[in-house]
């Protein structure tokens, strides 16, 4: 009985002494026209240079549940794509800390991709992160140079749930402004 009690007491002490928290999914961010928002490509995430320091960052984020840490912070400036830093669970990382460079930004001439980013209010929410916003911008980048920007209106996206179809008239007022899940 003493052994069981000691084990339970030890487990309680260990649980209280360790800080456990879950963090959300880290994503690339893109600053464009003064707005910073999540950025993504059709494939996955945007590639940025990895070295021993960057690999170490991904292993050092203690008690961090973030998938894909670290992620990149990007900016479009004067028609070019720039890497301006990294983001890890514990916060932002400068280019100097990651790569030893003194520049505040590095021209991303290794990127050729369509990069999407969101604009406007959130229309529905995904389970783990983000959702569908009013508009999606797609920026076509070739060797770091912005070639074109297209804008898509998401108002008629079939993944957005129309709650009005499922609510009685009395409930519609109380649900006004709520954001539901995306299908």
Backbone as JSON Lines, residues from 0, in Angstrom:
{"i":0,"aa":"X","n":[0.82,-1.19,0.0],"ca":[0.0,0.0,0.0],"c":[0.86,1.25,0.0]}
{"i":1,"aa":"X","n":[1.99,1.21,0.77],"ca":[2.87,2.36,0.82],"c":[3.48,2.64,-0.55]}
{"i":2,"aa":"X","n":[3.8,1.57,-1.3],"ca":[4.41,1.74,-2.61],"c":[3.41,2.38,-3.57]}
{"i":3,"aa":"X","n":[2.16,1.94,-3.55],"ca":[1.13,2.52,-4.41],"c":[0.94,3.99,-4.07]}
{"i":4,"aa":"X","n":[0.84,4.3,-2.79],"ca":[0.67,5.69,-2.36],"c":[1.88,6.54,-2.78]}
{"i":5,"aa":"X","n":[3.09,6.01,-2.65],"ca":[4.3,6.73,-3.03],"c":[4.32,6.97,-4.54]}
{"i":6,"aa":"X","n":[3.88,5.98,-5.32],"ca":[3.83,6.16,-6.77],"c":[2.82,7.22,-7.18]}
{"i":7,"aa":"X","n":[1.66,7.19,-6.55],"ca":[0.63,8.19,-6.84],"c":[1.12,9.57,-6.43]}
{"i":8,"aa":"X","n":[1.71,9.69,-5.26],"ca":[2.24,10.96,-4.8],"c":[3.34,11.47,-5.75]}
{"i":9,"aa":"X","n":[4.2,10.57,-6.2],"ca":[5.26,10.94,-7.14],"c":[4.69,11.42,-8.45]}
{"i":10,"aa":"X","n":[3.65,10.76,-8.95],"ca":[3.01,11.16,-10.19],"c":[2.37,12.54,-10.06]}
{"i":11,"aa":"X","n":[1.71,12.79,-8.95],"ca":[1.1,14.1,-8.72],"c":[2.18,15.18,-8.66]}
{"i":12,"aa":"X","n":[3.26,14.92,-7.95],"ca":[4.35,15.88,-7.84],"c":[4.96,16.15,-9.21]}
{"i":13,"aa":"X","n":[5.2,15.08,-9.99],"ca":[5.79,15.23,-11.32],"c":[4.87,16.05,-12.23]}
{"i":14,"aa":"X","n":[3.57,15.78,-12.17],"ca":[2.6,16.51,-13.0],"c":[2.57,17.98,-12.63]}
{"i":15,"aa":"X","n":[2.65,18.29,-11.36],"ca":[2.62,19.68,-10.92],"c":[3.92,20.4,-11.25]}
{"i":16,"aa":"X","n":[5.02,19.66,-11.27],"ca":[6.32,20.29,-11.5],"c":[6.62,20.53,-12.97]}
{"i":17,"aa":"X","n":[5.93,19.83,-13.86],"ca":[6.19,20.02,-15.29],"c":[5.1,20.89,-15.88]}
{"i":18,"aa":"X","n":[5.53,21.8,-16.7],"ca":[4.6,22.69,-17.38],"c":[4.28,22.11,-18.75]}
{"i":19,"aa":"X","n":[3.04,21.77,-18.95],"ca":[2.64,21.2,-20.22],"c":[1.6,22.13,-20.84]}
{"i":20,"aa":"X","n":[1.83,22.47,-22.08],"ca":[0.86,23.27,-22.79],"c":[0.88,22.87,-24.25]}
{"i":21,"aa":"X","n":[-0.2,23.1,-24.92],"ca":[-0.27,22.82,-26.35],"c":[-0.31,24.14,-27.09]}
{"i":22,"aa":"X","n":[0.5,24.24,-28.08],"ca":[0.51,25.45,-28.89],"c":[-0.11,25.13,-30.24]}
{"i":23,"aa":"X","n":[-0.55,26.16,-30.9],"ca":[-1.17,25.97,-32.2],"c":[-0.14,25.66,-33.27]}
{"i":24,"aa":"X","n":[-0.63,25.46,-34.47],"ca":[0.24,25.18,-35.6],"c":[0.88,26.48,-36.06]}
{"i":25,"aa":"X","n":[2.2,26.49,-36.18],"ca":[2.9,27.65,-36.73],"c":[2.78,27.63,-38.25]}
{"i":26,"aa":"X","n":[2.6,28.79,-38.83],"ca":[2.48,28.88,-40.28],"c":[3.34,30.02,-40.78]}
{"i":27,"aa":"X","n":[3.72,29.94,-42.06],"ca":[4.43,31.05,-42.67],"c":[3.53,32.27,-42.65]}
{"i":28,"aa":"X","n":[4.14,33.45,-42.53],"ca":[3.39,34.69,-42.64],"c":[3.96,35.51,-43.79]}
{"i":29,"aa":"X","n":[3.1,36.32,-44.39],"ca":[3.5,37.18,-45.5],"c":[2.95,38.57,-45.25]}
{"i":30,"aa":"X","n":[3.83,39.56,-45.34],"ca":[3.41,40.96,-45.27],"c":[3.28,41.47,-46.7]}
{"i":31,"aa":"X","n":[2.09,41.93,-47.05],"ca":[1.84,42.46,-48.39],"c":[0.86,43.61,-48.27]}
{"i":32,"aa":"X","n":[1.2,44.74,-48.84],"ca":[0.38,45.96,-48.77],"c":[0.02,46.32,-47.34]}
{"i":33,"aa":"X","n":[0.95,46.17,-46.43],"ca":[0.75,46.57,-45.04],"c":[-0.03,45.59,-44.18]}
{"i":34,"aa":"X","n":[-0.41,44.45,-44.74],"ca":[-1.18,43.45,-43.99],"c":[-0.31,42.2,-43.82]}
{"i":35,"aa":"X","n":[-0.23,41.71,-42.58],"ca":[0.48,40.46,-42.3],"c":[-0.57,39.37,-42.1]}
{"i":36,"aa":"X","n":[-0.44,38.3,-42.87],"ca":[-1.4,37.19,-42.78],"c":[-0.67,35.88,-43.06]}
{"i":37,"aa":"X","n":[-1.36,34.78,-42.78],"ca":[-0.82,33.46,-43.07],"c":[-0.59,33.31,-44.56]}
{"i":38,"aa":"X","n":[0.49,32.61,-44.92],"ca":[0.81,32.36,-46.33],"c":[0.96,30.87,-46.54]}
{"i":39,"aa":"X","n":[0.55,30.4,-47.72],"ca":[0.67,28.99,-48.04],"c":[0.81,28.81,-49.55]}
{"i":40,"aa":"X","n":[1.27,27.65,-49.95],"ca":[1.35,27.3,-51.36],"c":[0.47,26.08,-51.59]}
{"i":41,"aa":"X","n":[0.28,25.71,-52.84],"ca":[-0.54,24.54,-53.11],"c":[0.13,23.27,-52.61]}
{"i":42,"aa":"X","n":[1.45,23.29,-52.53],"ca":[2.18,22.11,-52.07],"c":[2.14,21.97,-50.56]}
{"i":43,"aa":"X","n":[2.65,22.93,-49.86],"ca":[2.71,22.87,-48.4],"c":[3.17,24.23,-47.89]}
{"i":44,"aa":"X","n":[4.41,24.27,-47.44],"ca":[4.95,25.52,-46.93],"c":[6.05,26.0,-47.86]}
{"i":45,"aa":"X","n":[6.44,27.24,-47.68],"ca":[7.52,27.81,-48.49],"c":[8.86,27.37,-47.94]}
{"i":46,"aa":"X","n":[9.75,27.02,-48.84],"ca":[11.08,26.57,-48.41],"c":[11.95,27.76,-48.03]}
{"i":47,"aa":"X","n":[12.73,27.57,-46.99],"ca":[13.75,28.54,-46.63],"c":[15.0,27.77,-46.27]}
{"i":48,"aa":"X","n":[16.16,28.41,-46.33],"ca":[17.41,27.68,-46.11],"c":[17.5,27.09,-44.7]}
{"i":49,"aa":"X","n":[17.87,25.82,-44.66],"ca":[18.12,25.14,-43.38],"c":[19.62,25.0,-43.18]}
{"i":50,"aa":"X","n":[20.06,25.24,-41.98],"ca":[21.44,24.97,-41.59],"c":[21.4,24.33,-40.21]}
{"i":51,"aa":"X","n":[22.55,24.08,-39.62],"ca":[22.58,23.43,-38.3],"c":[21.84,24.25,-37.25]}
{"i":52,"aa":"X","n":[21.95,25.57,-37.33],"ca":[21.28,26.44,-36.34],"c":[19.77,26.33,-36.46]}
{"i":53,"aa":"X","n":[19.26,26.37,-37.69],"ca":[17.82,26.27,-37.89],"c":[17.31,24.9,-37.45]}
{"i":54,"aa":"X","n":[18.05,23.84,-37.76],"ca":[17.66,22.5,-37.3],"c":[17.64,22.45,-35.77]}
{"i":55,"aa":"X","n":[18.61,23.1,-35.14],"ca":[18.66,23.13,-33.67],"c":[17.42,23.83,-33.1]}
{"i":56,"aa":"X","n":[16.99,24.91,-33.77],"ca":[15.78,25.61,-33.31],"c":[14.59,24.67,-33.27]}
{"i":57,"aa":"X","n":[14.48,23.81,-34.28],"ca":[13.32,22.91,-34.33],"c":[13.38,21.86,-33.22]}
{"i":58,"aa":"X","n":[14.55,21.54,-32.74],"ca":[14.68,20.56,-31.67],"c":[14.66,21.18,-30.28]}
{"i":59,"aa":"X","n":[14.92,22.48,-30.18],"ca":[15.03,23.13,-28.87],"c":[13.72,23.65,-28.32]}
{"i":60,"aa":"X","n":[12.68,23.72,-29.12],"ca":[11.42,24.26,-28.63],"c":[10.81,23.28,-27.65]}
{"i":61,"aa":"X","n":[11.26,23.34,-26.42],"ca":[10.84,22.44,-25.35],"c":[9.35,22.61,-25.06]}
{"i":62,"aa":"X","n":[8.67,21.5,-24.91],"ca":[7.23,21.48,-24.6],"c":[6.41,22.25,-25.64]}
{"i":63,"aa":"X","n":[6.84,22.14,-26.88],"ca":[6.14,22.83,-27.96],"c":[5.52,21.79,-28.87]}
{"i":64,"aa":"X","n":[4.23,21.88,-29.06],"ca":[3.56,20.89,-29.9],"c":[3.43,21.36,-31.34]}
{"i":65,"aa":"X","n":[4.07,22.45,-31.67],"ca":[3.93,23.01,-33.0],"c":[4.52,22.08,-34.05]}
{"i":66,"aa":"X","n":[3.74,21.85,-35.08],"ca":[4.22,21.07,-36.21],"c":[4.95,21.99,-37.17]}
{"i":67,"aa":"X","n":[6.09,21.57,-37.66],"ca":[6.79,22.33,-38.68],"c":[7.57,23.51,-38.17]}
{"i":68,"aa":"X","n":[7.85,23.59,-36.9],"ca":[8.62,24.72,-36.37],"c":[10.08,24.54,-36.78]}
{"i":69,"aa":"X","n":[10.79,25.58,-37.14],"ca":[10.31,26.95,-37.29],"c":[9.65,27.18,-38.65]}
{"i":70,"aa":"X","n":[8.97,28.3,-38.75],"ca":[8.35,28.72,-40.0],"c":[8.97,30.06,-40.39]}
{"i":71,"aa":"X","n":[8.68,30.49,-41.61],"ca":[9.31,31.7,-42.14],"c":[8.37,32.9,-42.1]}
{"i":72,"aa":"X","n":[8.99,34.07,-41.97],"ca":[8.28,35.35,-42.08],"c":[8.76,36.0,-43.38]}
{"i":73,"aa":"X","n":[7.8,36.31,-44.26],"ca":[8.09,36.84,-45.59],"c":[7.5,38.23,-45.75]}
{"i":74,"aa":"X","n":[8.03,38.95,-46.74],"ca":[7.5,40.29,-47.05],"c":[7.66,40.53,-48.55]}
{"i":75,"aa":"X","n":[6.62,41.13,-49.15],"ca":[6.74,41.61,-50.52],"c":[7.05,43.1,-50.42]}
{"i":76,"aa":"X","n":[8.16,43.5,-51.02],"ca":[8.58,44.89,-51.0],"c":[9.19,45.23,-52.35]}
{"i":77,"aa":"X","n":[8.66,46.29,-52.97],"ca":[9.13,46.75,-54.28],"c":[9.13,45.61,-55.31]}
{"i":78,"aa":"X","n":[8.06,44.8,-55.27],"ca":[7.89,43.75,-56.26],"c":[8.77,42.53,-56.08]}
{"i":79,"aa":"X","n":[9.36,42.39,-54.91],"ca":[10.23,41.24,-54.64],"c":[9.83,40.58,-53.34]}
{"i":80,"aa":"X","n":[10.1,39.27,-53.26],"ca":[9.83,38.49,-52.05],"c":[11.09,38.45,-51.19]}
{"i":81,"aa":"X","n":[10.92,38.79,-49.93],"ca":[12.05,38.84,-48.99],"c":[11.78,37.94,-47.8]}
{"i":82,"aa":"X","n":[12.79,37.19,-47.39],"ca":[12.75,36.47,-46.13],"c":[13.18,37.46,-45.07]}
{"i":83,"aa":"X","n":[12.31,37.69,-44.06],"ca":[12.63,38.71,-43.06],"c":[12.9,38.12,-41.68]}
{"i":84,"aa":"X","n":[12.7,36.82,-41.53],"ca":[12.97,36.19,-40.24],"c":[12.28,34.85,-40.15]}
{"i":85,"aa":"X","n":[12.47,34.21,-39.03],"ca":[11.82,32.94,-38.76],"c":[10.94,33.09,-37.54]}
{"i":86,"aa":"X","n":[10.03,32.15,-37.38],"ca":[9.15,32.14,-36.23],"c":[9.18,30.74,-35.65]}
{"i":87,"aa":"X","n":[9.44,30.67,-34.36],"ca":[9.4,29.38,-33.68],"c":[8.44,29.49,-32.51]}
{"i":88,"aa":"X","n":[8.19,28.41,-31.87],"ca":[7.22,28.35,-30.8],"c":[7.5,29.4,-29.72]}
{"i":89,"aa":"X","n":[8.76,29.6,-29.43],"ca":[9.14,30.52,-28.37],"c":[9.21,31.97,-28.83]}
{"i":90,"aa":"X","n":[8.95,32.24,-30.13],"ca":[8.93,33.61,-30.61],"c":[9.71,33.79,-31.9]}
{"i":91,"aa":"X","n":[9.83,35.06,-32.34],"ca":[10.52,35.34,-33.6],"c":[12.03,35.13,-33.49]}
{"i":92,"aa":"X","n":[12.64,34.82,-34.63],"ca":[14.09,34.63,-34.72],"c":[14.6,35.55,-35.83]}
{"i":93,"aa":"X","n":[15.62,36.34,-35.56],"ca":[16.17,37.23,-36.57],"c":[17.0,36.43,-37.57]}
{"i":94,"aa":"X","n":[17.23,37.03,-38.74],"ca":[18.09,36.39,-39.73],"c":[19.52,36.28,-39.21]}
{"i":95,"aa":"X","n":[19.92,37.25,-38.41],"ca":[21.26,37.19,-37.82],"c":[21.41,35.97,-36.92]}
{"i":96,"aa":"X","n":[20.4,35.73,-36.07],"ca":[20.47,34.57,-35.18],"c":[20.39,33.24,-35.94]}
{"i":97,"aa":"X","n":[19.65,33.22,-37.05],"ca":[19.48,31.98,-37.8],"c":[20.63,31.7,-38.76]}
{"i":98,"aa":"X","n":[21.12,32.76,-39.41],"ca":[22.1,32.56,-40.49],"c":[23.4,33.34,-40.31]}
{"i":99,"aa":"X","n":[23.46,34.2,-39.3],"ca":[24.67,34.97,-39.07],"c":[24.84,36.15,-40.02]}
{"i":100,"aa":"X","n":[23.77,36.51,-40.74],"ca":[23.86,37.64,-41.67],"c":[23.47,38.93,-40.96]}
{"i":101,"aa":"X","n":[24.01,40.04,-41.45],"ca":[23.68,41.32,-40.83],"c":[22.49,41.99,-41.49]}
{"i":102,"aa":"X","n":[22.04,41.46,-42.63],"ca":[20.9,42.05,-43.34],"c":[19.61,41.81,-42.57]}
{"i":103,"aa":"X","n":[18.71,42.78,-42.69],"ca":[17.4,42.63,-42.06],"c":[16.45,41.8,-42.92]}
{"i":104,"aa":"X","n":[16.82,41.61,-44.18],"ca":[16.0,40.81,-45.08],"c":[16.91,40.22,-46.16]}
{"i":105,"aa":"X","n":[16.48,39.07,-46.7],"ca":[17.24,38.39,-47.73],"c":[16.32,38.17,-48.92]}
{"i":106,"aa":"X","n":[16.75,38.59,-50.11],"ca":[15.97,38.4,-51.33],"c":[15.8,36.91,-51.59]}
{"i":107,"aa":"X","n":[14.56,36.45,-51.72],"ca":[14.24,35.03,-51.83],"c":[14.21,34.58,-53.28]}
{"i":108,"aa":"X","n":[15.34,34.66,-53.96],"ca":[15.4,34.3,-55.37],"c":[15.29,32.8,-55.62]}
{"i":109,"aa":"X","n":[15.28,32.0,-54.58],"ca":[15.11,30.55,-54.73],"c":[13.64,30.14,-54.79]}
{"i":110,"aa":"X","n":[12.73,31.11,-54.59],"ca":[11.29,30.8,-54.57],"c":[10.66,31.05,-55.94]}
{"i":111,"aa":"X","n":[10.06,30.01,-56.5],"ca":[9.18,30.11,-57.67],"c":[7.92,29.35,-57.29]}
{"i":112,"aa":"X","n":[6.83,30.09,-57.07],"ca":[5.62,29.45,-56.56],"c":[4.45,30.43,-56.62]}
{"i":113,"aa":"X","n":[3.25,29.89,-56.58],"ca":[2.07,30.7,-56.31],"c":[1.87,30.68,-54.81]}
{"i":114,"aa":"X","n":[1.89,31.85,-54.2],"ca":[1.73,31.98,-52.75],"c":[0.36,32.59,-52.49]}
{"i":115,"aa":"X","n":[-0.42,31.96,-51.63],"ca":[-1.75,32.48,-51.29],"c":[-1.74,33.07,-49.9]}
{"i":116,"aa":"X","n":[-2.58,34.05,-49.7],"ca":[-2.75,34.67,-48.39],"c":[-4.19,35.17,-48.28]}
{"i":117,"aa":"X","n":[-4.66,35.38,-47.08],"ca":[-6.07,35.72,-46.88],"c":[-6.26,37.21,-46.61]}
{"i":118,"aa":"X","n":[-7.47,37.66,-46.93],"ca":[-7.86,39.05,-46.68],"c":[-9.31,39.08,-46.23]}
{"i":119,"aa":"X","n":[-9.63,40.03,-45.36],"ca":[-11.0,40.22,-44.94],"c":[-11.37,39.39,-43.71]}
{"i":120,"aa":"X","n":[-12.66,39.43,-43.4],"ca":[-13.18,38.74,-42.22],"c":[-13.22,37.24,-42.42]}
{"i":121,"aa":"X","n":[-13.13,36.51,-41.32],"ca":[-13.22,35.06,-41.33],"c":[-14.68,34.65,-41.56]}
{"i":122,"aa":"X","n":[-14.91,33.76,-42.54],"ca":[-16.26,33.31,-42.85],"c":[-16.58,31.96,-42.21]}
{"i":123,"aa":"X","n":[-15.58,31.11,-42.05],"ca":[-15.73,29.85,-41.33],"c":[-14.35,29.43,-40.84]}
{"i":124,"aa":"X","n":[-14.35,28.52,-39.88],"ca":[-13.11,28.17,-39.18],"c":[-12.79,26.69,-39.38]}
{"i":125,"aa":"X","n":[-11.48,26.4,-39.64],"ca":[-11.02,25.01,-39.67],"c":[-10.79,24.55,-38.24]}
{"i":126,"aa":"X","n":[-10.74,23.24,-38.03],"ca":[-10.59,22.69,-36.68],"c":[-9.32,23.14,-35.99]}
{"i":127,"aa":"X","n":[-8.2,23.08,-36.67],"ca":[-6.92,23.32,-36.01],"c":[-6.35,24.71,-36.24]}
{"i":128,"aa":"X","n":[-6.71,25.36,-37.33],"ca":[-6.1,26.64,-37.62],"c":[-6.91,27.38,-38.68]}
{"i":129,"aa":"X","n":[-6.83,28.69,-38.63],"ca":[-7.37,29.52,-39.7],"c":[-8.75,29.16,-40.17]}
{"i":130,"aa":"X","n":[-9.0,29.45,-41.42],"ca":[-10.29,29.19,-42.02],"c":[-10.38,29.87,-43.37]}
{"i":131,"aa":"X","n":[-11.59,30.11,-43.81],"ca":[-11.81,30.78,-45.09],"c":[-12.21,32.22,-44.8]}
{"i":132,"aa":"X","n":[-11.5,33.14,-45.42],"ca":[-11.79,34.56,-45.26],"c":[-12.54,35.07,-46.5]}
{"i":133,"aa":"X","n":[-12.93,36.33,-46.45],"ca":[-13.72,36.91,-47.53],"c":[-13.02,36.82,-48.89]}
{"i":134,"aa":"X","n":[-11.7,37.01,-48.9],"ca":[-10.96,36.98,-50.15],"c":[-9.65,36.22,-49.97]}
{"i":135,"aa":"X","n":[-9.17,35.64,-51.06],"ca":[-7.85,35.0,-51.08],"c":[-7.05,35.66,-52.19]}
{"i":136,"aa":"X","n":[-5.87,36.15,-51.83],"ca":[-4.94,36.68,-52.82],"c":[-3.96,35.58,-53.2]}
{"i":137,"aa":"X","n":[-3.68,35.45,-54.49],"ca":[-2.64,34.53,-54.96],"c":[-1.59,35.36,-55.67]}
{"i":138,"aa":"X","n":[-0.38,35.28,-55.15],"ca":[0.74,36.04,-55.7],"c":[1.64,35.07,-56.46]}
{"i":139,"aa":"X","n":[1.86,35.32,-57.73],"ca":[2.73,34.49,-58.54],"c":[4.15,35.04,-58.44]}
{"i":140,"aa":"X","n":[5.04,34.21,-57.91],"ca":[6.43,34.6,-57.69],"c":[7.32,33.73,-58.57]}
{"i":141,"aa":"X","n":[8.23,34.33,-59.33],"ca":[9.2,33.6,-60.13],"c":[10.58,34.11,-59.76]}
{"i":142,"aa":"X","n":[11.41,33.2,-59.22],"ca":[12.76,33.52,-58.76],"c":[12.77,34.77,-57.87]}
{"i":143,"aa":"X","n":[11.76,34.83,-56.98],"ca":[11.69,35.91,-56.0],"c":[11.02,37.18,-56.47]}
{"i":144,"aa":"X","n":[10.62,37.24,-57.73],"ca":[10.02,38.45,-58.29],"c":[8.5,38.25,-58.42]}
{"i":145,"aa":"X","n":[7.74,39.24,-57.94],"ca":[6.28,39.2,-58.02],"c":[5.85,39.51,-59.45]}
{"i":146,"aa":"X","n":[5.18,38.54,-60.1],"ca":[4.72,38.75,-61.48],"c":[3.28,39.22,-61.56]}
{"i":147,"aa":"X","n":[2.42,38.64,-60.71],"ca":[1.01,39.05,-60.76],"c":[0.33,38.7,-59.44]}
{"i":148,"aa":"X","n":[-0.78,39.4,-59.2],"ca":[-1.62,39.15,-58.03],"c":[-3.04,38.96,-58.53]}
{"i":149,"aa":"X","n":[-3.66,37.85,-58.12],"ca":[-5.07,37.64,-58.44],"c":[-5.85,37.56,-57.13]}
{"i":150,"aa":"X","n":[-7.08,38.0,-57.19],"ca":[-7.93,38.01,-55.99],"c":[-9.18,37.19,-56.25]}
{"i":151,"aa":"X","n":[-9.52,36.32,-55.28],"ca":[-10.71,35.47,-55.4],"c":[-11.67,35.82,-54.27]}
{"i":152,"aa":"X","n":[-12.93,36.02,-54.62],"ca":[-13.99,36.26,-53.64],"c":[-14.47,34.9,-53.14]}
{"i":153,"aa":"X","n":[-14.46,34.71,-51.83],"ca":[-14.82,33.41,-51.24],"c":[-16.26,33.34,-50.73]}
{"i":154,"aa":"X","n":[-17.07,34.35,-51.0],"ca":[-18.43,34.4,-50.45],"c":[-19.27,33.17,-50.81]}
{"i":155,"aa":"X","n":[-19.06,32.61,-52.0],"ca":[-19.85,31.46,-52.44],"c":[-19.12,30.14,-52.28]}
{"i":156,"aa":"X","n":[-18.09,30.09,-51.46],"ca":[-17.34,28.86,-51.25],"c":[-18.26,27.8,-50.65]}
{"i":157,"aa":"X","n":[-18.34,26.62,-51.27],"ca":[-19.26,25.59,-50.77],"c":[-18.87,25.03,-49.4]}
{"i":158,"aa":"X","n":[-17.68,25.31,-48.92],"ca":[-17.27,24.8,-47.6],"c":[-17.81,25.66,-46.45]}
{"i":159,"aa":"X","n":[-18.39,26.82,-46.78],"ca":[-18.93,27.71,-45.74],"c":[-20.35,27.24,-45.39]}
{"i":160,"aa":"X","n":[-20.59,26.99,-44.11],"ca":[-21.88,26.51,-43.64],"c":[-22.83,27.7,-43.48]}
{"i":161,"aa":"X","n":[-24.02,27.59,-44.05],"ca":[-25.05,28.61,-43.91],"c":[-25.95,28.21,-42.73]}
{"i":162,"aa":"X","n":[-25.68,28.78,-41.56],"ca":[-26.43,28.42,-40.36],"c":[-27.91,28.77,-40.44]}
{"i":163,"aa":"X","n":[-28.26,29.78,-41.23],"ca":[-29.66,30.2,-41.32],"c":[-30.57,29.06,-41.77]}
{"i":164,"aa":"X","n":[-30.03,28.13,-42.56],"ca":[-30.85,27.0,-43.02],"c":[-31.22,26.06,-41.88]}
{"i":165,"aa":"X","n":[-30.43,26.06,-40.81],"ca":[-30.62,25.1,-39.72],"c":[-31.24,25.7,-38.47]}
{"i":166,"aa":"X","n":[-31.4,27.0,-38.44],"ca":[-31.88,27.67,-37.23],"c":[-33.33,28.11,-37.37]}
{"i":167,"aa":"X","n":[-34.03,28.07,-36.26],"ca":[-35.36,28.64,-36.23],"c":[-35.24,30.16,-36.15]}
{"i":168,"aa":"X","n":[-36.32,30.86,-36.45],"ca":[-36.3,32.33,-36.44],"c":[-35.87,32.89,-35.08]}
{"i":169,"aa":"X","n":[-36.25,32.26,-34.0],"ca":[-35.91,32.75,-32.66],"c":[-34.41,32.66,-32.39]}
{"i":170,"aa":"X","n":[-33.75,31.66,-32.99],"ca":[-32.33,31.47,-32.75],"c":[-31.43,32.33,-33.63]}
{"i":171,"aa":"X","n":[-31.95,32.82,-34.74],"ca":[-31.12,33.55,-35.69],"c":[-30.49,34.8,-35.07]}
{"i":172,"aa":"X","n":[-31.2,35.48,-34.22],"ca":[-30.65,36.68,-33.59],"c":[-29.48,36.36,-32.66]}
{"i":173,"aa":"X","n":[-29.6,35.28,-31.9],"ca":[-28.54,34.93,-30.96],"c":[-27.31,34.37,-31.66]}
{"i":174,"aa":"X","n":[-27.46,33.87,-32.87],"ca":[-26.34,33.3,-33.61],"c":[-25.68,34.33,-34.52]}
{"i":175,"aa":"X","n":[-26.23,35.53,-34.59],"ca":[-25.69,36.56,-35.48],"c":[-24.23,36.85,-35.13]}
{"i":176,"aa":"X","n":[-23.37,36.83,-36.13],"ca":[-21.96,37.13,-35.93],"c":[-21.11,35.95,-35.54]}
{"i":177,"aa":"X","n":[-21.73,34.8,-35.28],"ca":[-20.93,33.61,-34.91],"c":[-20.3,33.02,-36.17]}
{"i":178,"aa":"X","n":[-19.09,32.5,-36.01],"ca":[-18.38,31.89,-37.1],"c":[-18.37,30.38,-36.89]}
{"i":179,"aa":"X","n":[-18.89,29.67,-37.86],"ca":[-18.99,28.22,-37.73],"c":[-17.83,27.49,-38.38]}
{"i":180,"aa":"X","n":[-17.87,26.18,-38.31],"ca":[-16.81,25.39,-38.92],"c":[-16.94,25.34,-40.44]}
{"i":181,"aa":"X","n":[-15.83,25.14,-41.11],"ca":[-15.85,24.92,-42.56],"c":[-16.15,23.45,-42.8]}
{"i":182,"aa":"X","n":[-16.88,23.17,-43.85],"ca":[-17.13,21.77,-44.25],"c":[-15.89,21.17,-44.81]}
